[in-house]
Amino acid sequence: MSISENVIRVKNRIDAAARAAGRSPGEIALVAATKMNSADSVAEAIRAGIRVCGENRVQELLEKNAQNAYAGSSLHFIGHLQKNKVRQVVGLCDMIESVDSLELLALIDGRAKALGLRQDILLEINIGGEKSKSGMNESELPRILEEAGAFPSVFIRGIMAIPPISHENGENRAYFARMYKLFVDNSAKKYDNISMDFLSMGMSGDFEDAIAEGSNMVRVGSAIFGARVYPQISE
Ligand SMILES: *Cc1c(COP(=O)(O)O)cnc(C)c1O
């Protein structure tokens, strides 16, 4: 299967999952997770109809951006963002999906303010409570939303999660349902710079389940680009 065929297949699967859940396909945004794929592959996906690309690593993002890989698409940062890399992504990315602390929020706000723009972000929740993963604890969300008014150069557009790796179909549905509840429970508008529009969850292995549970933004990599080949790490 080519990348373009995969894009069409994934879109059809999203449409079917949305309809099965009694939702309109148009309300689900597809983010192509482009990590470890070349600028040419990204460009092919965009020609096939991808309108949002998501990158995980700042260095890789900058390299591909220098090759004009994302022309015709908007760009999300979806990986763990180190504090010292904030200045490189604010303004360049249309959305930073992976903000998981007030400290990071404050740094993004400062940089956005200096650039005279407002940066769209999502707050990342560690919904599986996994030690190895970034993301805030779900119990921290209300407090961060409470404090957000002090950071007017960030615009909080919703929440995002990467649940634990599932070994069986349907295994993550309970996590997706918990995220949906968090999304709804915290959607009351507290400040001008909060608008809970996006619930970003679901990847190649489970985006249909995520849509069934209320996701409106799925991040899909391998179902579009094929399996990623990780370099061997030598000891
Ligand atoms: C890689 C990645 C994805 C997509 O993963 P696939 O299983 O290849 O679809 C989604 N979200 C994030 C944050 C990722 O790093």
The ligand as an SDF file (V2000), in Angstrom:
LIG
                    3D

 15 15  0  0  0  0  0  0  0  0999 V2000
    4.0610    8.2100   17.0590 C   0  0  0  0  0  0  0  0  0  0  0  0
    2.9450    8.8790   17.7300 C   0  0  0  0  0  0  0  0  0  0  0  0
    1.6270    8.6830   17.3110 C   0  0  0  0  0  0  0  0  0  0  0  0
    1.2340    7.7320   16.2090 C   0  0  0  0  0  0  0  0  0  0  0  0
    1.5740    6.4190   16.5190 O   0  0  0  0  0  0  0  0  0  0  0  0
    1.1420    5.2160   15.5550 P   0  0  0  0  0  0  0  0  0  0  0  0
    0.9510    4.0790   16.4670 O   0  0  0  0  0  0  0  0  0  0  0  0
    2.2670    5.0230   14.6000 O   0  0  0  0  0  0  0  0  0  0  0  0
   -0.0950    5.6230   14.8650 O   0  0  0  0  0  0  0  0  0  0  0  0
    0.6410    9.4010   17.9570 C   0  0  0  0  0  0  0  0  0  0  0  0
    0.9070   10.2560   18.9610 N   0  0  0  0  0  0  0  0  0  0  0  0
    2.1590   10.4620   19.3790 C   0  0  0  0  0  0  0  0  0  0  0  0
    2.3940   11.4250   20.4810 C   0  0  0  0  0  0  0  0  0  0  0  0
    3.1950    9.7780   18.7890 C   0  0  0  0  0  0  0  0  0  0  0  0
    4.4390    9.9780   19.2360 O   0  0  0  0  0  0  0  0  0  0  0  0
  1  2  1  0
  2  3  1  0
  2 14  2  0
  3  4  1  0
  3 10  2  0
  4  5  1  0
  5  6  1  0
  6  7  2  0
  6  8  1  0
  6  9  1  0
 10 11  1  0
 11 12  2  0
 12 13  1  0
 12 14  1  0
 14 15  1  0
M  END
$$$$
